[in-house]
Every structure is written in structure tokens, then in C-alpha cells.
Amino acid sequence: MKIEVFSDVVEVALAAARYLASVSRDTVAAEGKFVVALSGGNTPWLMLNALAQEHVPWTATHLLQVDERVVPAGSPNRNLTHLQQILLERTPLPPEQIHEMP
């Protein structure tokens, strides 16, 4: 097992984004597509912000949203609203490959 220690949460987020981008490229090369399930909340936002700047094969990626708050569409309290602002509006991920929670 490899254990890595980072100086702060920003370094963790950057490393996680680089790792996820690398896995996405390797998976698309081997399987033809990459499927990732993302949770909302405060924890992943820094990583997702960094991921938007990484080289990810977005056209071969499917994103599954795995949790959501029960509030109206477009509400700033919805995880999807944050996901759109932080990642989806900044990447060429095809809308039909975004599998959001109802």
C-alpha cells in the first residue's frame, strides 16, 4: 500500500484530480469509456474544480450523480447546481452523459 501525505487540503484535491484524470485516460484507452460516480457536498468541490482543468476524455466519460438534496431545481442548495458551476459548465462533457439525481 502506498501512503501519501499532503501539506493541506488543496494539495489533496490537486492530487486527487490528477489521479482521477489519469485513471479516466487509462480506462478510456482500455475500455472505450469511463464511468464515474460523484457525490456532492463540500468535500469534493476543490477536487472537482481542479479536475475541470485536467486532461480528461470528456466525450467518452459518463458522470453519475450519487446524492442530492430535496430542494427545487436551480437552488443554490442543490448539489447539481454546484456540480454545474464547478465542473459541467467548464468541460465539454456531453449533456446526455450526465446522469443526475431526480
N, C-alpha and C positions, 0 to 999 in steps of 0.2 A: 504494500500500500504506500502510495506517495502522499505525504502530508506537506502542504504548503502553508506558510504563514505570511500574512499581508499586513502592511502597516496601518491600513484604515479601510473603511467600508468602500471607499471609491476604488481602491486597488482591487478589492474583492470583485466589485462589479465589473471592472475592466477585464480582469482575468476570466470571469465567467462568460462575458460577451465574446471574448476571443475564443474560448473553448467551444462555446455553442456554435459559433460561426465555423470553426474548424470541423466539428462533427457534422454540421449541415453539408459542407462541401464533400466530405468523405462519404456520407450517406447517399447523396445525390449521385456521386460517381459510381457507387456500388449498386444502388437500388433504383435509381432514376427519380426518386422523390424523397423529401424529408418531411416528417410529420412531427410537430412539436406542440405540447400542451402547456399553456401558460396560465399561471394563477395571477390574480390581481392583488391589490393591497400595496402597502408601502415598500415591502421588502424587494420586489423585483424591479421597481421603476428605474433605479440607477443602472441596473444591468441592461434593461430594455432600451434605455436612452443610448447607451454605448453600443448596443447591438445594431441600432439603426445606422451606425457609421461603419460597421464591419462589412466585409465582402461575404454576402450570403446569397445563395442561388434562389432568390425570392420567387421566381416564376415556377420553380419546382418544389416550393415549400407550401405545406398546409399548416395553418395555425388553428389550434383548438383552444377556445377559452374554457377554463375549467371551473370558474366560480364567478358569481355576480351578486350584487346587492339588489334587493327588491325596491327599486325606485324607477321613476319614469325614464324613458329613453332620452338621451342627451343630458341627463342630470350630471352635475359635476361629482356626484357621489357614486356614479356607476363606474365599475372597473373598465368597461368597454370605452367610456369617454376618455379615460386616462390612456388606455391602450392605443386608441386612435391618435391622440395628440403626441404621445411619446414615440410610437413606433409606426403605426399603419399609415399615417399621413406623410411619413418621411421615407417610405420604402415603396418599391414597385410590386408589392405583394398583390396578386390578383384578388379582387373582392370575392370571387366565387370560391377562393381557397381559404377564406376566413370563416371559421365555424364558431359563431358566437353563441353565448348562452341566451335563452329567451328572456 
